[in-house]
């Protein structure tokens, strides 16, 4: 029994020696760094995700719309036609009046526009017959009354005149001035005065116009321009 055990022990020892000699020339398998393996795997995942997802474009800034100033609206005048611009800070004439270029004036020229001259101003408040366009007899005497209100701050005293304007009247129209002379005729601010014109109609047929305007003692015109207009047939 001992001889048999010894025999098998010797056999196993020989086999072990043979196997050990076969593995002496083999190259050992290198051990891998776990940290490097994890880093490589993480980079691979990032690459795959980037390849699968499409990039989202960044929003662009949109400019706000700018306010465009429109041209001012225009307004039609009453009765048609374009609008007439309104002048601002326009001084009224104070040194006098300009005669008409035409010797025969038209009614449209004689608008009763009030013109202030310094402290002097006045407006027409009432008038008597004959009225514009009335037909009168040839060579007939008549009266025409104009009542004025002193709207200025100066008293109309001696030398103030209700002046006839031949350059603004029809040639041949016979008119005259009315001059304030007496103290009882002076016109204070807010007071009225009536100027009574004594006239005679023309003998020739046609339309006649005579104009008047207030004038101070220094020769400056002011107040409403008024007229007498009649027809001879």
C-alpha positions in Angstrom: 0.0 0.0 0.0 2.8 2.4 0.8 4.5 1.6 -2.5 1.4 2.5 -4.4 0.9 5.9 -2.7 4.4 6.8 -3.3 4.1 5.9 -6.9 1.1 8.2 -7.5 2.7 11.1 -5.6 5.7 10.9 -7.8 3.5 11.0 -10.9 1.6 14.1 -9.8 4.9 15.8 -9.0 6.2 15.1 -12.5 3.1 16.5 -14.1 3.2 19.6 -12.1 6.8 20.3 -13.1 6.0 19.7 -16.8 3.0 22.2 -16.7 5.1 24.8 -14.9 7.8 24.6 -17.5 5.3 25.2 -20.3 4.1 28.6 -18.9 7.5 30.1 -18.2 7.8 31.8 -21.7 4.2 33.2 -21.8 3.6 37.0 -21.6 1.6 38.0 -18.6 -1.8 39.6 -19.3 -1.6 43.4 -18.4 -4.0 44.7 -15.8 -6.3 47.5 -17.0 -6.7 50.9 -15.2 -10.3 51.1 -14.0 -10.3 54.9 -14.1 -9.2 55.0 -17.7 -11.9 52.5 -18.7 -14.6 54.7 -17.0 -13.4 57.9 -18.7 -13.4 56.2 -22.1 -16.9 54.9 -21.6 -18.2 58.4 -20.5 -16.7 60.1 -23.6 -18.3 57.5 -25.8 -21.7 58.1 -24.4 -21.3 61.9 -24.8 -20.4 61.5 -28.5 -23.4 59.3 -29.2 -25.8 61.8 -27.5 -24.4 64.7 -29.4 -24.7 62.8 -32.7 -28.4 61.9 -32.1 -29.6 65.4 -30.8 -29.9 68.2 -33.4 -28.7 71.6 -32.2 -31.4 74.2 -31.3 -30.8 77.6 -33.0 -30.5 80.5 -30.6 -33.3 83.1 -30.8 -32.6 86.2 -32.8 -33.4 89.7 -31.6 -36.4 91.2 -33.4 -36.3 95.0 -33.8 -39.3 96.8 -32.5 -41.3 98.7 -35.1 -40.4 102.4 -35.3 -43.1 105.1 -35.0 -43.6 106.9 -38.3 -44.9 110.5 -38.1 -47.7 111.0 -40.5 -48.3 114.3 -42.3 -50.8 116.6 -40.5 -54.4 116.2 -41.6 -55.8 118.8 -44.0 -59.3 120.2 -43.7 -61.5 121.4 -46.5 -62.9 124.9 -46.1 -66.6 125.5 -45.9 -68.1 125.5 -49.4 -65.3 123.4 -50.9 -61.7 124.0 -51.9 -58.6 123.5 -49.9 -57.9 124.7 -46.4 -56.2 128.0 -46.0 -53.4 128.0 -43.4 -53.9 130.2 -40.4 -51.1 132.7 -39.9 -49.9 133.1 -36.3 -48.7 136.3 -34.6 -49.4 138.4 -37.7 -49.4 142.1 -36.9 -52.3 144.2 -38.2 -51.4 147.3 -40.2 -51.0 150.3 -38.0 -49.5 153.0 -40.2 -52.4 153.4 -42.6 -54.2 151.6 -45.4 -53.3 150.8 -49.0 -55.6 152.0 -51.7 -57.2 149.6 -54.2 -55.3 149.0 -57.5 -58.7 149.1 -59.3 -60.6 152.4 -59.3 -63.9 150.5 -58.8 -63.8 148.5 -55.6 -65.8 145.3 -55.0 -67.8 144.4 -52.0 -65.5 141.5 -51.1 -62.7 144.0 -50.5 -64.6 145.8 -47.8 -64.9 143.2 -45.2 -65.5 144.9 -41.8 -62.3 143.7 -40.3 -61.4 145.4 -37.1 -57.8 146.7 -37.0 -56.3 147.9 -33.7 -53.8 150.7 -33.7 -52.1 151.2 -30.4 -54.7 152.1 -27.9 -57.3 152.8 -30.6 -59.9 150.4 -31.7 -63.5 150.4 -32.6 -66.3 148.3 -34.2 -69.5 149.0 -36.1 -72.5 148.1 -34.1 -75.4 149.5 -36.2 -76.2 151.2 -39.5 -79.3 152.7 -41.2 -80.8 152.6 -44.6 -80.1 152.5 -47.5 -78.6 149.0 -47.4 -76.2 147.4 -49.8 -77.6 147.2 -53.3 -80.7 149.4 -52.7 -81.8 151.2 -55.9 -82.0 155.0 -55.4 -83.2 157.9 -57.6 -80.7 160.0 -59.5 -79.6 163.2 -57.7 -81.5 162.4 -54.5 -80.2 163.6 -51.1 -80.2 161.0 -48.3 -78.7 160.2 -45.0 -76.7 157.2 -43.8 -75.9 156.6 -40.1 -73.1 154.4 -38.8 -72.9 153.8 -35.0 -69.5 152.9 -33.6 -68.4 151.5 -30.3 -65.0 152.5 -28.8 -63.3 149.2 -27.9 -59.9 150.7 -27.4 -58.4 152.3 -24.3 -58.0 155.8 -25.6 -60.7 158.5 -25.7 -61.7 159.7 -29.1 -61.3 163.4 -28.6 -60.6 166.4 -30.7 -59.1 165.6 -34.1 -60.5 162.0 -34.3 -62.2 161.7 -37.7 -64.7 159.4 -39.4 -62.7 159.7 -42.6 -63.9 159.2 -46.2 -61.5 157.1 -48.3 -61.7 158.2 -52.0 -59.0 155.6 -53.0 -61.3 152.8 -51.9 -64.5 154.4 -53.4 -66.1 154.5 -56.8 -64.8 157.4 -58.9 -67.3 160.2 -58.7 -68.7 159.2 -55.3 -69.2 162.3 -53.3 -68.2 161.8 -49.6 -66.8 163.9 -46.8 -65.1 163.6 -43.4 -66.8 164.0 -40.0 -64.3 165.4 -37.4 -64.9 165.3 -33.7 -64.4 168.9 -32.4 -66.5 169.5 -29.2 -65.8 168.0 -25.8 -69.4 166.8 -25.5 -68.7 164.6 -28.6 -65.7 162.9 -27.1 -66.1 159.1 -27.0 -64.7 157.2 -24.0 -63.9 153.5 -23.8 -67.1 151.5 -24.0 -69.2 154.4 -25.3 -71.0 154.7 -28.7 -71.1 157.5 -31.3 -73.3 157.9 -34.3 -71.9 159.4 -37.5 -74.6 160.9 -39.8 -73.5 161.1 -43.4 -75.4 163.6 -45.7 -75.0 162.3 -49.2 -76.4 162.9 -52.7 -76.8 160.1 -55.3 -75.0 160.2 -58.6 -76.8 161.1 -61.8 -75.3 158.4 -64.1 -76.6 154.8 -64.0 -74.5 152.2 -62.3 -73.4 150.9 -58.9 -71.6 153.2 -56.4 -69.6 152.5 -53.3 -68.2 155.0 -50.8 -66.0 153.8 -47.9 -65.1 155.3 -44.4 -62.8 154.4 -41.6 -61.8 155.9 -38.2 -58.6 157.9 -38.0 -56.9 159.3 -34.9 -55.5 162.8 -34.5 -52.1 161.6 -35.8 -53.4 160.3 -39.1 -53.4 156.6 -38.1 -56.4 154.5 -39.3 -58.1 151.9 -37.0 -61.4 150.1 -36.4 -63.9 148.7 -38.9 -64.0 149.8 -42.5 -67.6 150.5 -43.6 -69.2 151.6 -46.8 -72.3 152.9 -48.5 -73.4 151.0 -51.6 -76.3 151.9 -53.9 -77.5 151.4 -57.5 -78.7 154.0 -60.0 -80.8 152.7 -62.9 
